[in-house]
């Protein structure tokens, strides 16, 4: 008599400790980018328009997505290249550029200052977790869902 065999497909994600997240975050990193490729973004060419949109809370249109921050700074992500975001201060001067890199298990967000120097990385996992490291590989914050923890594992803030 044949023996029935049952097979199940296991769906599992990769989980990271702080150390494995640090290793993943800093693998194949560029510590300097050529800012001559981004010279047109050193000042927000649409500064007045973007400020009006931000004041009206119109954060999306067919060309771009805006994000405003409580200190008056903001970011612009153009829909023709969603993997690059430009962060500006309240006067429209470039603070940093952020690049999104997608891998099988996670998304990495690399930030570079206005001179092209590496500034930090955020590793976003598929488990609704984010590890934020500064340029010196120090853990700045670890988000798990709506809770944010410091390097000692202490709750430091929440989000809605």
C-alpha positions in Angstrom: 0.0 0.0 0.0 1.5 3.4 -1.0 2.2 5.8 1.8 0.7 9.3 1.3 3.2 12.1 1.5 2.2 15.6 2.3 4.3 18.6 1.6 3.9 22.1 2.9 5.5 25.2 1.6 7.1 27.2 4.4 7.1 30.9 4.1 9.7 32.6 6.2 11.4 35.9 6.2 15.0 36.7 7.1 15.3 38.0 10.6 18.2 40.2 11.7 20.0 40.9 14.9 21.5 44.3 15.3 24.9 42.9 14.2 23.6 41.0 11.2 21.6 44.1 10.2 24.8 46.2 10.5 26.8 43.7 8.3 24.0 43.7 5.7 23.6 47.5 5.7 27.3 48.2 5.1 28.0 45.4 2.5 29.0 46.9 -0.9 28.5 50.5 0.3 29.9 53.5 -1.6 31.3 56.0 0.8 31.4 58.8 -1.8 29.2 59.7 -4.7 29.9 62.1 -7.6 27.8 65.2 -6.8 28.4 66.6 -10.3 25.6 64.2 -11.4 23.2 66.0 -9.0 24.3 69.6 -9.3 20.9 70.7 -10.6 19.4 69.5 -7.3 21.7 71.5 -4.9 18.9 74.0 -4.7 15.2 73.1 -5.1 14.4 74.5 -8.6 10.7 74.3 -7.7 11.1 75.9 -4.2 8.2 78.3 -4.4 5.8 75.8 -6.0 6.8 73.1 -3.5 6.4 75.5 -0.5 2.9 76.3 -1.7 2.0 72.6 -2.2 3.4 71.9 1.3 1.3 74.7 2.9 -1.8 73.3 1.2 -0.9 69.7 2.3 -0.9 68.7 -1.4 1.9 66.1 -1.1 1.4 64.2 -4.3 0.8 65.1 -7.9 1.5 63.3 -11.2 5.2 64.4 -11.2 6.4 64.1 -7.6 5.8 63.2 -4.0 6.6 65.6 -1.1 7.2 64.8 2.5 7.2 67.7 5.1 8.9 67.6 8.4 8.1 69.6 11.5 11.3 71.7 11.3 10.3 73.1 7.9 12.5 70.8 5.9 11.0 68.6 3.2 11.8 65.9 0.7 11.0 65.5 -3.0 10.8 62.2 -4.8 10.1 62.5 -8.5 7.9 59.8 -10.0 10.2 59.2 -13.0 12.9 58.0 -10.5 11.2 56.8 -7.3 14.5 55.4 -5.9 16.1 58.8 -5.3 14.8 61.4 -2.8 16.2 64.9 -2.3 16.0 66.4 1.2 16.0 70.2 1.5 16.1 72.6 4.4 13.4 75.2 4.9 15.1 77.5 2.5 15.3 75.0 -0.4 19.0 74.1 0.0 20.0 70.4 -0.4 20.7 68.6 2.9 21.1 65.1 1.6 20.2 62.6 -1.2 18.7 59.3 -0.3 18.9 56.2 -2.6 16.7 53.2 -2.2 18.3 49.8 -3.1 16.1 46.7 -3.1 17.3 43.2 -2.4 15.4 39.9 -2.0 15.0 40.3 1.7 15.1 44.0 2.4 15.3 47.6 1.3 18.3 49.8 2.0 18.2 53.6 2.1 21.6 55.2 1.7 22.0 58.9 2.5 24.7 61.2 1.3 25.3 64.8 2.3 25.3 67.7 -0.1 29.1 67.1 -0.7 28.5 63.5 -1.7 29.8 61.9 1.5 28.1 58.9 3.0 25.9 59.9 5.9 24.0 56.9 7.1 21.8 53.9 6.1 18.4 52.5 7.0 17.8 48.8 6.6 14.1 48.1 6.1 13.1 44.4 6.5 10.0 42.7 5.4 9.1 42.1 9.0 8.1 45.8 9.5 11.5 46.5 11.1 14.0 49.2 10.5 17.6 49.6 11.6 19.1 53.1 11.3 22.9 53.4 11.4 25.1 56.4 11.2 28.1 56.7 9.0 30.3 55.2 11.7 28.1 52.0 11.9 26.6 53.0 15.2 22.9 52.0 15.7 20.9 55.2 16.0 17.5 53.6 16.2 15.7 50.3 15.8 12.0 50.4 14.8 9.9 47.4 15.4 6.4 48.1 14.1 5.3 51.4 15.8 8.0 51.3 18.5 11.5 52.8 18.3 14.3 51.6 20.5 17.8 52.9 21.2 21.0 50.9 21.2 20.3 49.7 24.7 16.9 48.4 23.7 15.0 51.2 25.6 11.8 52.5 24.0 12.5 56.1 22.9 9.5 57.0 20.7 6.4 55.7 18.9 4.7 56.5 15.7 1.1 56.3 14.5 
